[in-house]
Amino acid sequence: MFWKNRPTVSDTLKGWITDSFDWADDTFGPGWKKGRQLITPSRDFFTAGSGHTPQVAQQIADDIARLLPVARIEVTPVPNLPKEYRHSYQSLSEVGGTYLHDDEAPLISYNESQMRMPMAFINTMTHELMHARLAPFIHDTPGGEEAHELSTDLHCITHGFGLFALEGPYLMGWSGYMTQESRAYATAMFLARHKIAADLALSRLSPRPAKALRKAIAEHSADEG
């Protein structure tokens, strides 16, 4: 019926996503662009052992820092708070981590309970480390400072972490700064730009994120003509 083909992401938001991908390519250079891979939850990318210890958390963060790339940043757990005190993102999500910027000694804190869901934890760590990656460019990214948190979410995807950006919020039951539809569209754009087979991504996602990505792939393909 006529409403089935309505776009899931507005033209304005699609334009911002496209501009942000172009900005990343121009800013980080052709070598960076050529080296982009779809990061998967596998030994191909992560060296950390099992468990929920601070040592494991630091190794996961170090792996992400290497993949982005960004300098190593110390991460530290914070005590679990009662659920009613853990809301942020305009009451759309639970606080998973925070980034404290300091030119000499930046620090990331994380909710240690999130380590029970590795995909969600990796998504949180990527978001916080992306703050460091984008710190010199806050006013230069499309949308400028006002869009900084949105840009931080999006550039996790431009840097190859789209699977975690889709799966992590779904597992936690939160939205984050971008919507699931816009994250799916950005991930579809990443796959197309880097000529990565859709099945590689879809096979790593649970059914609902996979459905969102499948729809976004079709929409992006239609937009590209």
Accessible surface in RSA format (square Angstrom, percent):
REM  Atomic radii and reference values for relative SASA: ProtOr
REM  Chains: A
REM  Algorithm: Lee & Richards
REM  Probe-radius: 1.40
REM  Slices: 20
REM RES _ NUM      All-atoms   Total-Side   Main-Chain    Non-polar    All polar
REM                ABS   REL    ABS   REL    ABS   REL    ABS   REL    ABS   REL
RES MET A   1   145.02  75.1 104.35  69.1  40.67  96.8  93.46  79.5  51.57  68.3
RES PHE A   2   174.56  87.3 143.36  88.8  31.19  81.2 155.71  94.4  18.85  53.9
RES TRP A   3   112.68  45.2 106.66  51.6   6.03  14.2  86.22  46.0  26.46  42.9
RES LYS A   4   140.62  68.6 120.12  73.7  20.50  48.8  73.29  66.0  67.32  71.7
RES ASN A   5   139.42  96.1 112.35 108.6  27.08  65.2  35.57  85.6 103.85 100.4
RES ARG A   6   163.71  68.7 154.11  78.6   9.60  22.9  54.64  74.7 109.07  66.1
RES PRO A   7    86.11  62.8  63.67  58.0  22.44  81.6  66.10  54.6  20.01 124.4
RES THR A   8    44.46  31.6  15.31  15.5  29.15  69.5  21.49  28.9  22.96  34.7
RES VAL A   9     4.70   3.1   0.62   0.6   4.08   9.8   4.58   4.0   0.12   0.3
RES SER A  10    64.58  54.6  50.03  66.8  14.56  33.5  50.33 107.2  14.25  20.0
RES ASP A  11   118.10  82.7 103.97 103.5  14.13  33.4  38.14  89.8  79.96  79.7
RES THR A  12   116.72  83.0 103.74 105.2  12.98  30.9  76.15 102.3  40.56  61.3
RES LEU A  13    52.34  29.2  50.20  35.9   2.14   5.4  52.11  36.6   0.23   0.6
RES LYS A  14    20.01   9.8  20.01  12.3   0.00   0.0  16.24  14.6   3.77   4.0
RES GLY A  15    32.72  40.4   0.00   N/A  32.72  40.4  31.54  86.5   1.19   2.7
RES TRP A  16    35.43  14.2  30.67  14.8   4.76  11.2  32.98  17.6   2.45   4.0
RES ILE A  17     0.00   0.0   0.00   0.0   0.00   0.0   0.00   0.0   0.00   0.0
RES THR A  18    47.03  33.5  47.03  47.7   0.00   0.0  35.51  47.7  11.52  17.4
RES ASP A  19    77.92  54.6  74.03  73.7   3.88   9.2  12.24  28.8  65.67  65.5
RES SER A  20     0.06   0.1   0.06   0.1   0.00   0.0   0.00   0.0   0.06   0.1
RES PHE A  21     4.96   2.5   4.66   2.9   0.30   0.8   4.76   2.9   0.20   0.6
RES ASP A  22    59.06  41.4  57.61  57.3   1.45   3.4  21.97  51.7  37.08  37.0
RES TRP A  23    34.82  14.0  30.00  14.5   4.82  11.3  27.74  14.8   7.08  11.5
RES ALA A  24     0.45   0.4   0.45   0.7   0.00   0.0   0.45   0.6   0.00   0.0
RES ASP A  25    21.83  15.3  17.59  17.5   4.24  10.0   9.72  22.9  12.11  12.1
RES ASP A  26   122.17  85.6  90.55  90.1  31.61  74.8  32.30  76.0  89.87  89.6
RES THR A  27    50.76  36.1  17.48  17.7  33.28  79.3  17.96  24.1  32.80  49.6
RES PHE A  28    35.41  17.7  11.27   7.0  24.14  62.8  16.13   9.8  19.28  55.2
RES GLY A  29    16.54  20.4   0.00   N/A  16.54  20.4  16.54  45.4   0.00   0.0
RES PRO A  30   117.10  85.3 109.65 100.0   7.46  27.1 113.84  94.0   3.27  20.3
RES GLY A  31    58.06  71.6   0.00   N/A  58.06  71.6  42.16 115.7  15.90  35.6
RES TRP A  32    26.04  10.4  12.91   6.2  13.13  30.8  21.08  11.2   4.96   8.0
RES LYS A  33    85.32  41.6  84.87  52.1   0.45   1.1  34.56  31.1  50.76  54.1
RES LYS A  34   184.90  90.2 155.17  95.2  29.73  70.8 106.85  96.2  78.05  83.1
RES GLY A  35    41.69  51.4   0.00   N/A  41.69  51.4  31.99  87.8   9.69  21.7
RES ARG A  36    32.19  13.5  21.51  11.0  10.68  25.4   0.12   0.2  32.08  19.4
RES GLN A  37    99.62  55.7  95.29  69.6   4.34  10.3  27.47  58.5  72.16  54.7
RES LEU A  38     6.99   3.9   0.59   0.4   6.40  16.1   0.59   0.4   6.40  17.2
RES ILE A  39     5.58   3.2   5.58   4.2   0.00   0.0   5.58   4.0   0.00   0.0
RES THR A  40     6.48   4.6   6.48   6.6   0.00   0.0   4.57   6.1   1.92   2.9
RES PRO A  41    51.91  37.8  29.34  26.7  22.56  82.0  33.06  27.3  18.85 117.1
RES SER A  42    25.60  21.6  14.85  19.8  10.75  24.8  25.17  53.6   0.42   0.6
RES ARG A  43   166.38  69.9 142.23  72.5  24.16  57.5  80.01 109.4  86.37  52.3
RES ASP A  44   120.55  84.4  86.48  86.1  34.07  80.6  20.39  48.0 100.16  99.9
RES PHE A  45    21.17  10.6  18.98  11.8   2.18   5.7  21.17  12.8   0.00   0.0
RES PHE A  46    17.86   8.9  17.39  10.8   0.47   1.2  17.39  10.5   0.47   1.3
RES THR A  47    85.44  60.8  63.94  64.8  21.50  51.2  63.03  84.7  22.41  33.9
RES ALA A  48    12.11  11.1   3.49   5.4   8.62  19.6   4.31   6.1   7.80  20.7
RES GLY A  49    46.08  56.8   0.00   N/A  46.08  56.8  28.96  79.5  17.12  38.3
RES SER A  50   111.64  94.3  81.38 108.6  30.26  69.7  53.25 113.4  58.39  81.8
RES GLY A  51    39.77  49.0   0.00   N/A  39.77  49.0  26.12  71.7  13.65  30.6
RES HIS A  52   108.07  59.1  89.61  62.3  18.47  47.2  53.01  54.6  55.06  64.1
RES THR A  53    63.53  45.2  60.96  61.8   2.57   6.1  60.75  81.6   2.78   4.2
RES PRO A  54    66.62  48.6  63.68  58.1   2.94  10.7  64.13  52.9   2.50  15.5
RES GLN A  55   132.90  74.3 122.31  89.4  10.59  25.2  66.98 142.6  65.92  50.0
RES VAL A  56    19.40  12.8  17.55  15.9   1.86   4.5  19.34  16.8   0.07   0.2
RES ALA A  57     0.00   0.0   0.00   0.0   0.00   0.0   0.00   0.0   0.00   0.0
RES GLN A  58    23.29  13.0  23.29  17.0   0.00   0.0  18.66  39.7   4.63   3.5
RES GLN A  59    66.63  37.3  65.49  47.9   1.14   2.7  17.20  36.6  49.43  37.5
RES ILE A  60    18.81  10.7  18.81  14.0   0.00   0.0  18.81  13.5   0.00   0.0
RES ALA A  61     1.12   1.0   0.59   0.9   0.53   1.2   0.82   1.2   0.30   0.8
RES ASP A  62    32.54  22.8  26.83  26.7   5.71  13.5  14.25  33.5  18.29  18.2
RES ASP A  63     2.40   1.7   2.27   2.3   0.13   0.3   0.13   0.3   2.27   2.3
RES ILE A  64     0.00   0.0   0.00   0.0   0.00   0.0   0.00   0.0   0.00   0.0
RES ALA A  65     3.22   3.0   3.18   4.9   0.04   0.1   3.18   4.5   0.04   0.1
RES ARG A  66   127.92  53.7 106.01  54.0  21.90  52.2  79.66 108.9  48.26  29.2
RES LEU A  67    27.32  15.2  17.51  12.5   9.82  24.7  20.81  14.6   6.51  17.5
RES LEU A  68     0.00   0.0   0.00   0.0   0.00   0.0   0.00   0.0   0.00   0.0
RES PRO A  69    69.13  50.4  65.81  60.0   3.32  12.1  65.89  54.4   3.24  20.2
RES VAL A  70    33.58  22.1  14.71  13.3  18.87  45.5  24.84  21.6   8.74  23.7
RES ALA A  71    80.06  73.6  62.57  96.6  17.49  39.8  73.88 104.0   6.18  16.4
RES ARG A  72   151.25  63.5 123.45  62.9  27.79  66.2  57.27  78.3  93.98  57.0
RES ILE A  73     7.17   4.1   3.61   2.7   3.57   8.6   6.11   4.4   1.06   2.9
RES GLU A  74   103.01  59.1  99.02  74.9   3.99   9.5  22.78  44.1  80.23  65.5
RES VAL A  75    10.51   6.9   0.37   0.3  10.13  24.4   0.37   0.3  10.13  27.5
RES THR A  76    43.73  31.1  43.26  43.9   0.47   1.1  19.86  26.7  23.88  36.1
RES PRO A  77    43.08  31.4  29.02  26.5  14.05  51.1  29.16  24.1  13.92  86.5
RES VAL A  78    56.15  36.9  54.85  49.7   1.31   3.1  56.15  48.8   0.00   0.0
RES PRO A  79   103.59  75.5  97.22  88.6   6.37  23.2 100.82  83.2   2.76  17.2
RES ASN A  80    75.76  52.2  51.72  50.0  24.04  57.9  24.38  58.7  51.38  49.7
RES LEU A  81    90.78  50.6  86.47  61.9   4.31  10.8  87.56  61.5   3.22   8.7
RES PRO A  82    70.95  51.7  58.18  53.0  12.77  46.4  70.13  57.9   0.82   5.1
RES LYS A  83   134.28  65.5 130.17  79.9   4.11   9.8  72.98  65.7  61.30  65.3
RES GLU A  84   121.93  70.0  94.66  71.6  27.27  64.9  52.18 100.9  69.75  56.9
RES TYR A  85   154.11  71.9 129.85  73.9  24.26  63.1  89.23  67.1  64.88  80.0
RES ARG A  86    41.29  17.3  40.67  20.7   0.63   1.5   4.78   6.5  36.51  22.1
RES HIS A  87    96.98  53.0  69.15  48.1  27.83  71.2  55.12  56.8  41.86  48.7
RES SER A  88    43.34  36.6  34.25  45.7   9.09  20.9  16.01  34.1  27.33  38.3
RES TYR A  89    36.90  17.2  33.71  19.2   3.19   8.3  17.83  13.4  19.07  23.5
RES GLN A  90   145.17  81.2 112.98  82.6  32.19  76.6  70.74 150.6  74.42  56.4
RES SER A  91    91.70  77.5  68.47  91.4  23.22  53.5  31.22  66.5  60.47  84.7
RES LEU A  92    99.21  55.2  86.96  62.2  12.24  30.8  91.83  64.5   7.37  19.8
RES SER A  93     4.09   3.5   0.22   0.3   3.88   8.9   3.51   7.5   0.59   0.8
RES GLU A  94    26.63  15.3  24.74  18.7   1.89   4.5   6.45  12.5  20.18  16.5
RES VAL A  95    52.32  34.4  46.79  42.4   5.52  13.3  51.40  44.7   0.91   2.5
RES GLY A  96     5.55   6.8   0.00   N/A   5.55   6.8   0.77   2.1   4.78  10.7
RES GLY A  97    13.87  17.1   0.00   N/A  13.87  17.1   1.54   4.2  12.34  27.6
RES THR A  98    72.22  51.4  68.55  69.5   3.67   8.7  60.10  80.7  12.13  18.3
RES TYR A  99    42.89  20.0  14.23   8.1  28.66  74.6  12.78   9.6  30.11  37.1
RES LEU A 100   115.16  64.1 113.61  81.3   1.55   3.9 114.86  80.7   0.29   0.8
RES HIS A 101   100.21  54.8  76.90  53.5  23.30  59.6  65.58  67.6  34.63  40.3
RES ASP A 102    65.56  45.9  59.04  58.8   6.52  15.4  11.50  27.1  54.06  53.9
RES ASP A 103   134.23  94.0  96.17  95.7  38.06  90.0  37.13  87.4  97.09  96.8
RES GLU A 104   168.09  96.5 133.29 100.8  34.79  82.8  51.61  99.8 116.48  95.1
RES ALA A 105    70.73  65.0  57.04  88.0  13.68  31.1  61.85  87.1   8.88  23.5
RES PRO A 106    33.36  24.3  27.29  24.9   6.07  22.1  27.29  22.5   6.07  37.7
RES LEU A 107    57.57  32.1  56.52  40.4   1.05   2.6  56.52  39.7   1.05   2.8
RES ILE A 108     0.00   0.0   0.00   0.0   0.00   0.0   0.00   0.0   0.00   0.0
RES SER A 109    17.81  15.1  17.05  22.8   0.76   1.8   9.66  20.6   8.15  11.4
RES TYR A 110     2.15   1.0   1.68   1.0   0.47   1.2   0.76   0.6   1.39   1.7
RES ASN A 111     8.29   5.7   7.48   7.2   0.81   2.0   4.41  10.6   3.88   3.7
RES GLU A 112    70.81  40.7  65.77  49.8   5.04  12.0  14.53  28.1  56.28  45.9
RES SER A 113    23.68  20.0  19.01  25.4   4.67  10.7  13.03  27.8  10.64  14.9
RES GLN A 114     1.94   1.1   0.93   0.7   1.01   2.4   1.71   3.6   0.23   0.2
RES MET A 115     8.82   4.6   2.93   1.9   5.89  14.0   3.04   2.6   5.78   7.7
RES ARG A 116   155.10  65.1 131.50  67.0  23.60  56.2  48.45  66.2 106.65  64.6
RES MET A 117    62.46  32.3  60.02  39.7   2.44   5.8  47.95  40.8  14.50  19.2
RES PRO A 118    82.63  60.2  81.17  74.0   1.46   5.3  82.63  68.2   0.00   0.0
RES MET A 119    25.76  13.3  25.56  16.9   0.20   0.5  24.56  20.9   1.20   1.6
RES ALA A 120     1.71   1.6   0.66   1.0   1.05   2.4   0.97   1.4   0.75   2.0
RES PHE A 121     1.35   0.7   1.35   0.8   0.00   0.0   1.35   0.8   0.00   0.0
RES ILE A 122    10.28   5.8  10.28   7.7   0.00   0.0  10.28   7.4   0.00   0.0
RES ASN A 123    22.33  15.4  22.13  21.4   0.20   0.5   0.20   0.5  22.13  21.4
RES THR A 124     7.74   5.5   4.38   4.4   3.37   8.0   6.69   9.0   1.06   1.6
RES MET A 125     0.00   0.0   0.00   0.0   0.00   0.0   0.00   0.0   0.00   0.0
RES THR A 126     0.36   0.3   0.36   0.4   0.00   0.0   0.36   0.5   0.00   0.0
RES HIS A 127    11.52   6.3  11.52   8.0   0.00   0.0   7.94   8.2   3.58   4.2
RES GLU A 128     9.00   5.2   9.00   6.8   0.00   0.0   0.00   0.0   9.00   7.3
RES LEU A 129     0.46   0.3   0.46   0.3   0.00   0.0   0.46   0.3   0.00   0.0
RES MET A 130     0.00   0.0   0.00   0.0   0.00   0.0   0.00   0.0   0.00   0.0
RES HIS A 131    19.82  10.8  18.30  12.7   1.52   3.9   7.31   7.5  12.51  14.6
RES ALA A 132    17.76  16.3   7.33  11.3  10.43  23.7   7.99  11.3   9.77  25.9
RES ARG A 133    36.85  15.5  31.10  15.9   5.75  13.7   4.68   6.4  32.18  19.5
RES LEU A 134     0.41   0.2   0.41   0.3   0.00   0.0   0.41   0.3   0.00   0.0
RES ALA A 135    28.14  25.9  12.68  19.6  15.47  35.2  13.17  18.5  14.98  39.7
RES PRO A 136    97.96  71.4  60.79  55.4  37.17 135.1  74.37  61.4  23.59 146.6
RES PHE A 137    51.52  25.8  51.20  31.7   0.32   0.8  51.52  31.2   0.00   0.0
RES ILE A 138    48.92  27.8  46.95  35.0   1.97   4.7  47.18  34.0   1.73   4.7
RES HIS A 139   138.89  75.9 115.47  80.3  23.42  59.9  74.09  76.4  64.79  75.4
RES ASP A 140    90.65  63.5  68.95  68.6  21.71  51.3  20.10  47.3  70.56  70.4
RES THR A 141     4.33   3.1   0.81   0.8   3.52   8.4   0.69   0.9   3.64   5.5
RES PRO A 142    29.03  21.2  17.47  15.9  11.56  42.0  29.03  24.0   0.00   0.0
RES GLY A 143    54.05  66.7   0.00   N/A  54.05  66.7  27.96  76.7  26.09  58.4
RES GLY A 144    16.38  20.2   0.00   N/A  16.38  20.2  14.32  39.3   2.06   4.6
RES GLU A 145   107.77  61.9  96.34  72.9  11.43  27.2  26.72  51.7  81.05  66.2
RES GLU A 146   177.77 102.1 138.75 105.0  39.02  92.9  60.37 116.8 117.40  95.9
RES ALA A 147    13.81  12.7  12.09  18.7   1.72   3.9  13.81  19.4   0.00   0.0
RES HIS A 148    27.14  14.8  26.98  18.8   0.16   0.4  21.28  21.9   5.86   6.8
RES GLU A 149    57.81  33.2  55.86  42.3   1.95   4.6  29.68  57.4  28.13  23.0
RES LEU A 150    65.08  36.2  64.50  46.1   0.58   1.5  64.50  45.3   0.58   1.6
RES SER A 151     0.18   0.2   0.18   0.2   0.00   0.0   0.17   0.4   0.01   0.0
RES THR A 152     0.00   0.0   0.00   0.0   0.00   0.0   0.00   0.0   0.00   0.0
RES ASP A 153    18.13  12.7  16.03  16.0   2.10   5.0   3.11   7.3  15.02  15.0
RES LEU A 154     0.00   0.0   0.00   0.0   0.00   0.0   0.00   0.0   0.00   0.0
RES HIS A 155     0.02   0.0   0.02   0.0   0.00   0.0   0.00   0.0   0.02   0.0
RES CYS A 156     2.73   2.1   2.73   3.0   0.00   0.0   1.32   3.3   1.41   1.5
RES ILE A 157     0.52   0.3   0.38   0.3   0.13   0.3   0.38   0.3   0.13   0.4
RES THR A 158     2.23   1.6   0.33   0.3   1.90   4.5   0.33   0.4   1.90   2.9
RES HIS A 159     0.27   0.1   0.00   0.0   0.27   0.7   0.00   0.0   0.27   0.3
RES GLY A 160     0.00   0.0   0.00   N/A   0.00   0.0   0.00   0.0   0.00   0.0
RES PHE A 161     1.22   0.6   1.09   0.7   0.13   0.3   1.09   0.7   0.13   0.4
RES GLY A 162     2.11   2.6   0.00   N/A   2.11   2.6   1.28   3.5   0.83   1.9
RES LEU A 163     0.00   0.0   0.00   0.0   0.00   0.0   0.00   0.0   0.00   0.0
RES PHE A 164     0.17   0.1   0.17   0.1   0.00   0.0   0.17   0.1   0.00   0.0
RES ALA A 165     3.43   3.2   3.12   4.8   0.31   0.7   3.43   4.8   0.00   0.0
RES LEU A 166     0.00   0.0   0.00   0.0   0.00   0.0   0.00   0.0   0.00   0.0
RES GLU A 167    11.84   6.8  11.84   9.0   0.00   0.0   3.16   6.1   8.68   7.1
RES GLY A 168     0.87   1.1   0.00   N/A   0.87   1.1   0.87   2.4   0.00   0.0
RES PRO A 169     6.12   4.5   5.43   5.0   0.69   2.5   5.85   4.8   0.27   1.7
RES TYR A 170    79.33  37.0  61.08  34.8  18.25  47.5  37.46  28.1  41.87  51.6
RES LEU A 171    73.49  40.9  48.24  34.5  25.24  63.5  51.06  35.9  22.43  60.4
RES MET A 172    36.31  18.8  10.44   6.9  25.87  61.6  13.81  11.7  22.50  29.8
RES GLY A 173    70.35  86.8   0.00   N/A  70.35  86.8  36.30  99.6  34.06  76.3
RES TRP A 174    30.44  12.2  15.57   7.5  14.87  34.9  20.42  10.9  10.02  16.3
RES SER A 175    32.62  27.6  27.01  36.1   5.60  12.9  24.09  51.3   8.52  11.9
RES GLY A 176     6.53   8.0   0.00   N/A   6.53   8.0   4.16  11.4   2.37   5.3
RES TYR A 177    58.98  27.5  37.12  21.1  21.86  56.9  19.78  14.9  39.20  48.3
RES MET A 178     3.75   1.9   1.20   0.8   2.55   6.1   3.75   3.2   0.00   0.0
RES THR A 179    68.99  49.1  67.73  68.7   1.26   3.0  63.99  85.9   5.00   7.6
RES GLN A 180    42.31  23.7  38.39  28.1   3.92   9.3  33.63  71.6   8.68   6.6
RES GLU A 181    80.89  46.4  78.77  59.6   2.12   5.0  23.67  45.8  57.22  46.7
RES SER A 182     1.32   1.1   1.32   1.8   0.00   0.0   0.25   0.5   1.07   1.5
RES ARG A 183     6.87   2.9   6.87   3.5   0.00   0.0   3.22   4.4   3.65   2.2
RES ALA A 184     0.59   0.5   0.59   0.9   0.00   0.0   0.59   0.8   0.00   0.0
RES TYR A 185     5.70   2.7   5.70   3.2   0.00   0.0   0.02   0.0   5.69   7.0
RES ALA A 186     0.00   0.0   0.00   0.0   0.00   0.0   0.00   0.0   0.00   0.0
RES THR A 187     0.27   0.2   0.27   0.3   0.00   0.0   0.27   0.4   0.00   0.0
RES ALA A 188     3.41   3.1   0.73   1.1   2.68   6.1   0.73   1.0   2.68   7.1
RES MET A 189     6.89   3.6   6.89   4.6   0.00   0.0   6.89   5.9   0.00   0.0
RES PHE A 190     1.59   0.8   1.59   1.0   0.00   0.0   1.59   1.0   0.00   0.0
RES LEU A 191     7.02   3.9   6.34   4.5   0.67   1.7   6.46   4.5   0.56   1.5
RES ALA A 192    52.75  48.5  28.63  44.2  24.13  54.9  40.33  56.8  12.43  32.9
RES ARG A 193    71.02  29.8  48.10  24.5  22.92  54.6  29.79  40.7  41.23  25.0
RES HIS A 194    39.76  21.7  17.41  12.1  22.34  57.2   8.99   9.3  30.76  35.8
RES LYS A 195   187.52  91.5 151.59  93.0  35.93  85.5 118.12 106.3  69.40  73.9
RES ILE A 196    31.83  18.1  19.19  14.3  12.65  30.5  23.37  16.8   8.47  23.0
RES ALA A 197    70.16  64.5  52.71  81.3  17.45  39.7  63.93  90.0   6.23  16.5
RES ALA A 198    34.21  31.5  26.94  41.6   7.28  16.6  27.00  38.0   7.22  19.1
RES ASP A 199   106.13  74.3 103.84 103.4   2.29   5.4  32.88  77.4  73.25  73.0
RES LEU A 200    82.31  45.8  76.11  54.5   6.20  15.6  81.10  57.0   1.21   3.3
RES ALA A 201     0.00   0.0   0.00   0.0   0.00   0.0   0.00   0.0   0.00   0.0
RES LEU A 202    25.33  14.1  18.90  13.5   6.44  16.2  19.06  13.4   6.27  16.9
RES SER A 203    91.49  77.3  49.79  66.4  41.70  96.0  51.32 109.3  40.16  56.3
RES ARG A 204   100.27  42.1  79.66  40.6  20.61  49.1  18.07  24.7  82.20  49.8
RES LEU A 205    17.62   9.8   0.00   0.0  17.62  44.3   1.55   1.1  16.07  43.3
RES SER A 206    31.71  26.8  22.58  30.1   9.13  21.0  29.37  62.5   2.34   3.3
RES PRO A 207   112.28  81.8 100.93  92.0  11.35  41.3 108.53  89.6   3.75  23.3
RES ARG A 208   172.12  72.3 165.14  84.2   6.98  16.6  49.54  67.7 122.58  74.3
RES PRO A 209     0.89   0.7   0.16   0.1   0.74   2.7   0.67   0.6   0.23   1.4
RES ALA A 210     6.77   6.2   6.77  10.4   0.00   0.0   6.77   9.5   0.00   0.0
RES LYS A 211   147.94  72.2 147.19  90.3   0.76   1.8  89.22  80.3  58.72  62.6
RES ALA A 212    25.97  23.9  14.87  22.9  11.10  25.2  22.94  32.3   3.03   8.0
RES LEU A 213     0.00   0.0   0.00   0.0   0.00   0.0   0.00   0.0   0.00   0.0
RES ARG A 214   129.87  54.5 126.95  64.7   2.92   7.0  63.10  86.2  66.78  40.5
RES LYS A 215   107.51  52.4  99.26  60.9   8.25  19.6  62.19  56.0  45.32  48.3
RES ALA A 216     2.36   2.2   1.70   2.6   0.66   1.5   2.12   3.0   0.24   0.6
RES ILE A 217    45.72  26.0  44.31  33.0   1.41   3.4  44.77  32.2   0.95   2.6
RES ALA A 218    64.08  58.9  51.67  79.7  12.41  28.2  59.14  83.3   4.94  13.1
RES GLU A 219    23.54  13.5  17.30  13.1   6.24  14.9  20.52  39.7   3.01   2.5
RES HIS A 220    11.79   6.4  11.79   8.2   0.00   0.0   4.10   4.2   7.69   8.9
RES SER A 221    69.00  58.3  59.42  79.3   9.59  22.1  25.71  54.7  43.30  60.7
RES ALA A 222    77.68  71.4  49.01  75.6  28.66  65.2  60.65  85.4  17.03  45.1
RES ASP A 223    73.31  51.4  37.22  37.0  36.09  85.3  20.75  48.8  52.56  52.4
RES GLU A 224   126.79  72.8  92.13  69.7  34.66  82.5  28.47  55.1  98.32  80.3
RES GLY A 225   100.58 124.0   0.00   N/A 100.58 124.0  53.71 147.4  46.87 105.0
END  Absolute sums over single chains surface
CHAIN  1 A    11360.7       8941.3       2419.4       6496.5       4864.2
END  Absolute sums over all chains
TOTAL         11360.7       8941.3       2419.4       6496.5       4864.2
